[in-house]
Amino acid sequence: MGTKKGFTHRYAENIIKQVIGSNVSNVAENNGLSDEEVNSMIEDVAQSLLPIDVSNLRRLGIDKISLVKGQGKLIVVLVDIDSGKLIGLLKERKKLK
């Protein structure tokens, strides 16, 4: 993996929100980052969100981010639809069960 720049958790969450609407390569290019740096941010934020608290959750939104296009490497994104808050990132769909 490439070198990792320092970044705040808030910045990483902003980058992840951009990736949800686009893809890793486009977001990296638009923000002057490498794909590896964006992937590192996704993994760091995913670690900080675990375990996922769903005790007050009413509606769950689920989406996926393709880390490497066409290779099946995905991150599953969990969002509280009512608040718009990112509540979880999972590397595997199996963890949703």
MILO-420681 format. One record per atom (N, C-alpha, C, O): residue in three letters; chain; atom name; x, y, z. Coordinates in steps of 0.1 Angstrom, whole numbers, plus 5000, padded with zeros to 4 digits. Layout:
NUVO  aa ch at    x    y    z
NUVO ALA  A CA    X    Y    Z
...
END
This chain:
NUVO  aa ch at    x    y    z
NUVO MET  A  N 5008 4988 5000
NUVO MET  A CA 5000 5000 5000
NUVO MET  A  C 5009 5012 5000
NUVO MET  A  O 5020 5012 5006
NUVO GLY  A  N 5004 5023 4994
NUVO GLY  A CA 5012 5035 4993
NUVO GLY  A  C 5013 5043 5006
NUVO GLY  A  O 5008 5038 5016
NUVO THR  A  N 5019 5054 5005
NUVO THR  A CA 5021 5062 5018
NUVO THR  A  C 5007 5068 5021
NUVO THR  A  O 4999 5071 5013
NUVO LYS  A  N 5005 5070 5034
NUVO LYS  A CA 4993 5075 5040
NUVO LYS  A  C 4995 5089 5045
NUVO LYS  A  O 5003 5091 5054
NUVO LYS  A  N 4988 5098 5040
NUVO LYS  A CA 4988 5112 5045
NUVO LYS  A  C 4980 5112 5058
NUVO LYS  A  O 4971 5104 5060
NUVO GLY  A  N 4983 5122 5066
NUVO GLY  A CA 4975 5124 5078
NUVO GLY  A  C 4961 5130 5074
NUVO GLY  A  O 4961 5139 5065
NUVO PHE  A  N 4951 5126 5080
NUVO PHE  A CA 4938 5131 5077
NUVO PHE  A  C 4929 5130 5090
NUVO PHE  A  O 4931 5121 5098
NUVO THR  A  N 4919 5139 5091
NUVO THR  A CA 4910 5139 5102
NUVO THR  A  C 4899 5129 5099
NUVO THR  A  O 4896 5126 5087
NUVO HIS  A  N 4892 5125 5109
NUVO HIS  A CA 4881 5116 5108
NUVO HIS  A  C 4870 5122 5100
NUVO HIS  A  O 4863 5116 5091
NUVO ARG  A  N 4868 5135 5102
NUVO ARG  A CA 4857 5143 5095
NUVO ARG  A  C 4860 5143 5080
NUVO ARG  A  O 4852 5142 5072
NUVO TYR  A  N 4873 5146 5077
NUVO TYR  A CA 4877 5146 5063
NUVO TYR  A  C 4875 5133 5056
NUVO TYR  A  O 4870 5132 5045
NUVO ALA  A  N 4879 5122 5063
NUVO ALA  A CA 4877 5109 5058
NUVO ALA  A  C 4862 5106 5055
NUVO ALA  A  O 4859 5100 5045
NUVO GLU  A  N 4853 5109 5065
NUVO GLU  A CA 4839 5107 5063
NUVO GLU  A  C 4834 5115 5050
NUVO GLU  A  O 4826 5110 5043
NUVO ASN  A  N 4839 5127 5048
NUVO ASN  A CA 4835 5135 5037
NUVO ASN  A  C 4840 5128 5024
NUVO ASN  A  O 4832 5127 5014
NUVO ILE  A  N 4852 5123 5024
NUVO ILE  A CA 4857 5115 5012
NUVO ILE  A  C 4848 5103 5009
NUVO ILE  A  O 4845 5100 4998
NUVO ILE  A  N 4844 5096 5020
NUVO ILE  A CA 4836 5084 5018
NUVO ILE  A  C 4822 5088 5013
NUVO ILE  A  O 4817 5081 5004
NUVO LYS  A  N 4816 5099 5017
NUVO LYS  A CA 4804 5103 5012
NUVO LYS  A  C 4805 5106 4997
NUVO LYS  A  O 4796 5104 4989
NUVO GLN  A  N 4816 5112 4993
NUVO GLN  A CA 4819 5114 4978
NUVO GLN  A  C 4820 5101 4971
NUVO GLN  A  O 4814 5100 4960
NUVO VAL  A  N 4826 5091 4977
NUVO VAL  A CA 4828 5078 4970
NUVO VAL  A  C 4814 5071 4968
NUVO VAL  A  O 4812 5064 4958
NUVO ILE  A  N 4805 5073 4978
NUVO ILE  A CA 4792 5066 4977
NUVO ILE  A  C 4785 5071 4965
NUVO ILE  A  O 4778 5064 4958
NUVO GLY  A  N 4787 5084 4961
NUVO GLY  A CA 4780 5089 4949
NUVO GLY  A  C 4789 5088 4936
NUVO GLY  A  O 4784 5092 4926
NUVO SER  A  N 4801 5082 4937
NUVO SER  A CA 4809 5082 4926
NUVO SER  A  C 4817 5068 4926
NUVO SER  A  O 4811 5058 4927
NUVO ASN  A  N 4830 5069 4926
NUVO ASN  A CA 4839 5058 4928
NUVO ASN  A  C 4852 5062 4933
NUVO ASN  A  O 4856 5074 4933
NUVO VAL  A  N 4860 5053 4938
NUVO VAL  A CA 4873 5056 4945
NUVO VAL  A  C 4882 5064 4936
NUVO VAL  A  O 4888 5074 4940
NUVO SER  A  N 4884 5059 4923
NUVO SER  A CA 4893 5066 4914
NUVO SER  A  C 4890 5081 4911
NUVO SER  A  O 4898 5089 4912
NUVO ASN  A  N 4877 5083 4909
NUVO ASN  A CA 4873 5097 4906
NUVO ASN  A  C 4874 5106 4918
NUVO ASN  A  O 4879 5117 4917
NUVO VAL  A  N 4871 5101 4930
NUVO VAL  A CA 4872 5109 4942
NUVO VAL  A  C 4886 5111 4945
NUVO VAL  A  O 4890 5122 4949
NUVO ALA  A  N 4895 5101 4943
NUVO ALA  A CA 4909 5103 4946
NUVO ALA  A  C 4915 5114 4937
NUVO ALA  A  O 4922 5123 4941
NUVO GLU  A  N 4911 5113 4924
NUVO GLU  A CA 4916 5123 4914
NUVO GLU  A  C 4911 5137 4917
NUVO GLU  A  O 4919 5147 4917
NUVO ASN  A  N 4898 5139 4921
NUVO ASN  A CA 4892 5152 4924
NUVO ASN  A  C 4898 5158 4936
NUVO ASN  A  O 4897 5170 4938
NUVO ASN  A  N 4903 5150 4946
NUVO ASN  A CA 4908 5155 4958
NUVO ASN  A  C 4923 5155 4960
NUVO ASN  A  O 4929 5157 4970
NUVO GLY  A  N 4930 5151 4949
NUVO GLY  A CA 4945 5151 4949
NUVO GLY  A  C 4950 5140 4958
NUVO GLY  A  O 4961 5142 4964
NUVO LEU  A  N 4943 5129 4958
NUVO LEU  A CA 4947 5117 4966
NUVO LEU  A  C 4950 5105 4957
NUVO LEU  A  O 4946 5105 4945
NUVO SER  A  N 4956 5095 4962
NUVO SER  A CA 4958 5083 4955
NUVO SER  A  C 4946 5073 4958
NUVO SER  A  O 4940 5075 4968
NUVO ASP  A  N 4944 5063 4950
NUVO ASP  A CA 4934 5053 4953
NUVO ASP  A  C 4937 5047 4966
NUVO ASP  A  O 4928 5044 4974
NUVO GLU  A  N 4950 5044 4969
NUVO GLU  A CA 4953 5038 4981
NUVO GLU  A  C 4950 5046 4994
NUVO GLU  A  O 4946 5041 5004
NUVO GLU  A  N 4952 5059 4992
NUVO GLU  A CA 4948 5068 5003
NUVO GLU  A  C 4933 5068 5006
NUVO GLU  A  O 4929 5068 5018
NUVO VAL  A  N 4925 5068 4996
NUVO VAL  A CA 4911 5068 4997
NUVO VAL  A  C 4907 5055 5004
NUVO VAL  A  O 4898 5054 5013
NUVO ASN  A  N 4912 5044 4999
NUVO ASN  A CA 4909 5031 5005
NUVO ASN  A  C 4913 5030 5019
NUVO ASN  A  O 4906 5024 5027
NUVO SER  A  N 4925 5036 5023
NUVO SER  A CA 4929 5037 5036
NUVO SER  A  C 4919 5044 5045
NUVO SER  A  O 4916 5040 5056
NUVO MET  A  N 4914 5055 5040
NUVO MET  A CA 4904 5063 5047
NUVO MET  A  C 4891 5054 5050
NUVO MET  A  O 4886 5055 5061
NUVO ILE  A  N 4887 5047 5040
NUVO ILE  A CA 4875 5039 5041
NUVO ILE  A  C 4877 5028 5052
NUVO ILE  A  O 4869 5026 5060
NUVO GLU  A  N 4889 5022 5052
NUVO GLU  A CA 4892 5012 5062
NUVO GLU  A  C 4893 5018 5076
NUVO GLU  A  O 4888 5012 5085
NUVO ASP  A  N 4899 5029 5077
NUVO ASP  A CA 4901 5035 5090
NUVO ASP  A  C 4887 5039 5096
NUVO ASP  A  O 4885 5037 5108
NUVO VAL  A  N 4878 5045 5088
NUVO VAL  A CA 4865 5049 5092
NUVO VAL  A  C 4857 5037 5096
NUVO VAL  A  O 4850 5036 5106
NUVO ALA  A  N 4858 5026 5088
NUVO ALA  A CA 4851 5014 5090
NUVO ALA  A  C 4855 5008 5104
NUVO ALA  A  O 4846 5004 5112
NUVO GLN  A  N 4868 5009 5108
NUVO GLN  A CA 4872 5004 5121
NUVO GLN  A  C 4867 5012 5132
NUVO GLN  A  O 4863 5006 5143
NUVO SER  A  N 4866 5025 5130
NUVO SER  A CA 4861 5034 5141
NUVO SER  A  C 4846 5033 5143
NUVO SER  A  O 4841 5036 5154
NUVO LEU  A  N 4838 5027 5133
NUVO LEU  A CA 4824 5026 5134
NUVO LEU  A  C 4819 5013 5141
NUVO LEU  A  O 4807 5012 5144
NUVO LEU  A  N 4828 5004 5142
NUVO LEU  A CA 4824 4991 5148
NUVO LEU  A  C 4825 4991 5163
NUVO LEU  A  O 4834 4998 5168
NUVO PRO  A  N 4816 4985 5170
NUVO PRO  A CA 4804 4978 5165
NUVO PRO  A  C 4793 4987 5161
NUVO PRO  A  O 4793 4999 5166
NUVO ILE  A  N 4785 4983 5153
NUVO ILE  A CA 4774 4991 5148
NUVO ILE  A  C 4762 4991 5157
NUVO ILE  A  O 4757 4981 5161
NUVO ASP  A  N 4758 5003 5161
NUVO ASP  A CA 4747 5005 5171
NUVO ASP  A  C 4734 5007 5163
NUVO ASP  A  O 4733 5018 5156
NUVO VAL  A  N 4725 4998 5164
NUVO VAL  A CA 4712 4999 5157
NUVO VAL  A  C 4701 5001 5167
NUVO VAL  A  O 4689 4999 5163
NUVO SER  A  N 4704 5003 5179
NUVO SER  A CA 4693 5004 5189
NUVO SER  A  C 4682 5014 5187
NUVO SER  A  O 4671 5012 5190
NUVO ASN  A  N 4686 5026 5181
NUVO ASN  A CA 4676 5036 5178
NUVO ASN  A  C 4673 5038 5164
NUVO ASN  A  O 4667 5047 5159
NUVO LEU  A  N 4677 5028 5156
NUVO LEU  A CA 4676 5029 5141
NUVO LEU  A  C 4661 5025 5137
NUVO LEU  A  O 4656 5015 5141
NUVO ARG  A  N 4655 5034 5129
NUVO ARG  A CA 4642 5031 5124
NUVO ARG  A  C 4643 5027 5109
NUVO ARG  A  O 4636 5017 5105
NUVO ARG  A  N 4651 5033 5101
NUVO ARG  A CA 4652 5030 5087
NUVO ARG  A  C 4667 5029 5083
NUVO ARG  A  O 4674 5038 5085
NUVO LEU  A  N 4671 5018 5077
NUVO LEU  A CA 4684 5015 5073
NUVO LEU  A  C 4686 5016 5058
NUVO LEU  A  O 4679 5010 5050
NUVO GLY  A  N 4696 5024 5054
NUVO GLY  A CA 4700 5024 5040
NUVO GLY  A  C 4712 5016 5037
NUVO GLY  A  O 4722 5018 5045
NUVO ILE  A  N 4713 5008 5027
NUVO ILE  A CA 4724 5000 5024
NUVO ILE  A  C 4729 5003 5010
NUVO ILE  A  O 4720 5003 5001
NUVO ASP  A  N 4742 5005 5008
NUVO ASP  A CA 4747 5007 4995
NUVO ASP  A  C 4761 5000 4995
NUVO ASP  A  O 4765 4995 5005
NUVO LYS  A  N 4767 5001 4984
NUVO LYS  A CA 4781 4995 4983
NUVO LYS  A  C 4790 5004 4975
NUVO LYS  A  O 4786 5012 4967
NUVO ILE  A  N 4803 5003 4979
NUVO ILE  A CA 4814 5010 4972
NUVO ILE  A  C 4823 5000 4966
NUVO ILE  A  O 4827 4991 4973
NUVO SER  A  N 4826 5001 4953
NUVO SER  A CA 4835 4993 4947
NUVO SER  A  C 4849 4998 4949
NUVO SER  A  O 4852 5009 4944
NUVO LEU  A  N 4858 4991 4956
NUVO LEU  A CA 4871 4996 4958
NUVO LEU  A  C 4880 4995 4946
NUVO LEU  A  O 4888 5004 4942
NUVO VAL  A  N 4879 4984 4939
NUVO VAL  A CA 4886 4982 4926
NUVO VAL  A  C 4876 4977 4916
NUVO VAL  A  O 4871 4966 4917
NUVO LYS  A  N 4874 4986 4906
NUVO LYS  A CA 4863 4983 4896
NUVO LYS  A  C 4865 4970 4889
NUVO LYS  A  O 4876 4967 4884
NUVO GLY  A  N 4855 4962 4889
NUVO GLY  A CA 4855 4949 4882
NUVO GLY  A  C 4862 4937 4889
NUVO GLY  A  O 4862 4926 4884
NUVO GLN  A  N 4866 4940 4901
NUVO GLN  A CA 4873 4929 4909
NUVO GLN  A  C 4865 4924 4920
NUVO GLN  A  O 4870 4915 4928
NUVO GLY  A  N 4853 4929 4922
NUVO GLY  A CA 4844 4924 4933
NUVO GLY  A  C 4849 4928 4947
NUVO GLY  A  O 4843 4922 4957
NUVO LYS  A  N 4858 4937 4948
NUVO LYS  A CA 4862 4942 4962
NUVO LYS  A  C 4853 4953 4966
NUVO LYS  A  O 4854 4964 4960
NUVO LEU  A  N 4844 4950 4975
NUVO LEU  A CA 4834 4960 4979
NUVO LEU  A  C 4834 4963 4994
NUVO LEU  A  O 4839 4955 5002
NUVO ILE  A  N 4829 4975 4997
NUVO ILE  A CA 4826 4979 5011
NUVO ILE  A  C 4811 4982 5011
NUVO ILE  A  O 4806 4989 5002
NUVO VAL  A  N 4804 4976 5020
NUVO VAL  A CA 4790 4978 5022
NUVO VAL  A  C 4788 4990 5032
NUVO VAL  A  O 4794 4990 5042
NUVO VAL  A  N 4780 5000 5027
NUVO VAL  A CA 4778 5012 5035
NUVO VAL  A  C 4764 5012 5041
NUVO VAL  A  O 4754 5009 5035
NUVO LEU  A  N 4764 5014 5054
NUVO LEU  A CA 4751 5015 5062
NUVO LEU  A  C 4749 5029 5066
NUVO LEU  A  O 4757 5035 5073
NUVO VAL  A  N 4737 5034 5063
NUVO VAL  A CA 4733 5048 5067
NUVO VAL  A  C 4720 5048 5074
NUVO VAL  A  O 4710 5041 5070
NUVO ASP  A  N 4719 5056 5084
NUVO ASP  A CA 4706 5059 5091
NUVO ASP  A  C 4699 5069 5081
NUVO ASP  A  O 4702 5080 5080
NUVO ILE  A  N 4688 5064 5075
NUVO ILE  A CA 4681 5072 5065
NUVO ILE  A  C 4675 5085 5071
NUVO ILE  A  O 4675 5095 5065
NUVO ASP  A  N 4670 5084 5083
NUVO ASP  A CA 4663 5095 5090
NUVO ASP  A  C 4673 5106 5093
NUVO ASP  A  O 4669 5118 5091
NUVO SER  A  N 4685 5103 5098
NUVO SER  A CA 4694 5113 5102
NUVO SER  A  C 4705 5116 5091
NUVO SER  A  O 4712 5126 5091
NUVO GLY  A  N 4706 5107 5081
NUVO GLY  A CA 4716 5108 5071
NUVO GLY  A  C 4730 5105 5076
NUVO GLY  A  O 4740 5107 5069
NUVO LYS  A  N 4731 5099 5088
NUVO LYS  A CA 4744 5096 5094
NUVO LYS  A  C 4749 5083 5090
NUVO LYS  A  O 4742 5073 5089
NUVO LEU  A  N 4762 5083 5086
NUVO LEU  A CA 4769 5070 5083
NUVO LEU  A  C 4770 5062 5096
NUVO LEU  A  O 4776 5067 5106
NUVO ILE  A  N 4765 5050 5096
NUVO ILE  A CA 4766 5042 5109
NUVO ILE  A  C 4775 5030 5107
NUVO ILE  A  O 4778 5023 5118
NUVO GLY  A  N 4779 5026 5095
NUVO GLY  A CA 4787 5014 5094
NUVO GLY  A  C 4793 5012 5080
NUVO GLY  A  O 4787 5016 5070
NUVO LEU  A  N 4804 5006 5080
NUVO LEU  A CA 4811 5002 5068
NUVO LEU  A  C 4815 4987 5070
NUVO LEU  A  O 4822 4984 5080
NUVO LEU  A  N 4812 4978 5061
NUVO LEU  A CA 4815 4965 5063
NUVO LEU  A  C 4823 4960 5050
NUVO LEU  A  O 4819 4964 5039
NUVO LYS  A  N 4833 4952 5052
NUVO LYS  A CA 4841 4946 5041
NUVO LYS  A  C 4834 4935 5034
NUVO LYS  A  O 4836 4932 5023
NUVO GLU  A  N 4825 4928 5042
NUVO GLU  A CA 4818 4916 5036
NUVO GLU  A  C 4803 4917 5038
NUVO GLU  A  O 4798 4922 5049
NUVO ARG  A  N 4795 4913 5029
NUVO ARG  A CA 4781 4912 5030
NUVO ARG  A  C 4776 4902 5041
NUVO ARG  A  O 4766 4904 5047
NUVO LYS  A  N 4785 4892 5043
NUVO LYS  A CA 4781 4881 5053
NUVO LYS  A  C 4779 4887 5067
NUVO LYS  A  O 4771 4881 5074
NUVO LYS  A  N 4786 4898 5070
NUVO LYS  A CA 4784 4904 5083
NUVO LYS  A  C 4771 4910 5086
NUVO LYS  A  O 4767 4914 5097
NUVO LEU  A  N 4763 4912 5075
NUVO LEU  A CA 4750 4918 5076
NUVO LEU  A  C 4739 4909 5083
NUVO LEU  A  O 4729 4913 5088
NUVO LYS  A  N 4742 4896 5082
NUVO LYS  A CA 4732 4886 5087
NUVO LYS  A  C 4731 4886 5102
NUVO LYS  A  O 4724 4879 5108
END
